[in-house]
């Protein structure tokens, strides 16, 4: 299998950049669709990070963890959308 693991010197800057980029979809998300999309992005990145650490960077498990994280993030994001009150 192909390893996606990076060298030790590249892990920290890539991790910091991914964490900063994962907060961007949360800016101004109010509808359930927007929240689901933002949650999917964050869940996918988190799942990929966990999959890389847990499996040593093997491609197939990382993609599986990423898909599972994206699906979970989309469901949680849509479920936690704030309710707008129109008066």
C-alpha positions as CSV (number, residue, x, y, z in Angstrom):
1,X,0.0,0.0,0.0
2,X,1.0,3.6,-0.5
3,X,2.1,5.6,2.5
4,X,0.8,9.1,2.8
5,X,2.8,9.9,6.0
6,X,5.0,13.0,5.9
7,X,8.3,13.5,7.5
8,X,8.4,14.8,11.0
9,X,9.5,18.3,10.0
10,X,6.4,18.7,7.7
11,X,3.8,17.5,10.1
12,X,3.4,20.5,12.4
13,X,3.1,23.3,9.7
14,X,0.6,21.2,7.7
15,X,-1.4,20.4,10.8
16,X,-1.5,24.1,11.8
17,X,-2.5,25.1,8.2
18,X,-5.3,22.5,8.1
19,X,-6.6,23.6,11.5
20,X,-6.7,27.2,10.4
21,X,-8.3,26.4,7.1
22,X,-10.9,24.2,8.8
23,X,-12.3,27.2,10.7
24,X,-13.1,29.2,7.5
25,X,-16.3,27.3,6.6
26,X,-17.8,28.3,10.0
27,X,-17.8,32.0,9.2
28,X,-21.3,33.1,8.5
29,X,-22.9,29.7,8.4
30,X,-26.6,30.0,9.3
31,X,-28.6,27.7,7.1
32,X,-28.6,23.9,7.6
33,X,-27.1,23.4,4.2
34,X,-24.2,25.8,4.9
35,X,-23.7,24.2,8.3
36,X,-23.7,20.7,6.8
37,X,-21.1,21.7,4.2
38,X,-18.8,23.3,6.8
39,X,-19.2,20.3,9.1
40,X,-18.4,18.0,6.2
41,X,-15.2,19.8,5.5
42,X,-14.1,19.9,9.1
43,X,-15.1,16.3,9.7
44,X,-13.3,15.2,6.5
45,X,-10.1,16.9,7.6
46,X,-10.3,15.6,11.1
47,X,-11.0,12.1,9.9
48,X,-8.1,12.2,7.5
49,X,-5.8,13.4,10.4
50,X,-7.0,10.7,12.7
51,X,-6.7,8.1,9.9
52,X,-3.2,9.1,9.2
53,X,-2.1,8.9,12.8
54,X,-4.0,5.6,13.5
55,X,-2.9,3.7,10.4
56,X,0.6,5.1,9.7
57,X,-0.6,6.9,6.5
58,X,-1.9,4.0,4.4
59,X,-4.1,5.3,1.7
60,X,-7.3,3.2,1.9
61,X,-7.9,3.5,5.7
62,X,-7.2,7.3,5.5
63,X,-9.8,7.7,2.9
64,X,-12.3,5.6,4.9
65,X,-11.7,7.7,8.0
66,X,-12.0,10.9,6.0
67,X,-15.4,9.7,4.5
68,X,-16.7,8.7,7.9
69,X,-15.6,12.1,9.4
70,X,-17.2,14.0,6.5
71,X,-20.5,12.2,6.9
72,X,-20.6,12.7,10.6
73,X,-19.6,16.3,10.3
74,X,-22.4,17.0,7.8
75,X,-25.0,15.4,10.0
76,X,-23.9,17.2,13.1
77,X,-23.5,20.5,11.3
78,X,-27.0,20.4,9.8
79,X,-28.5,19.3,13.2
80,X,-26.9,22.2,15.0
81,X,-27.9,25.0,12.7
82,X,-29.4,27.9,14.6
83,X,-33.1,28.6,14.2
84,X,-34.0,31.9,12.6
85,X,-37.0,33.7,14.0
86,X,-38.8,36.0,11.7
87,X,-41.1,38.6,13.3
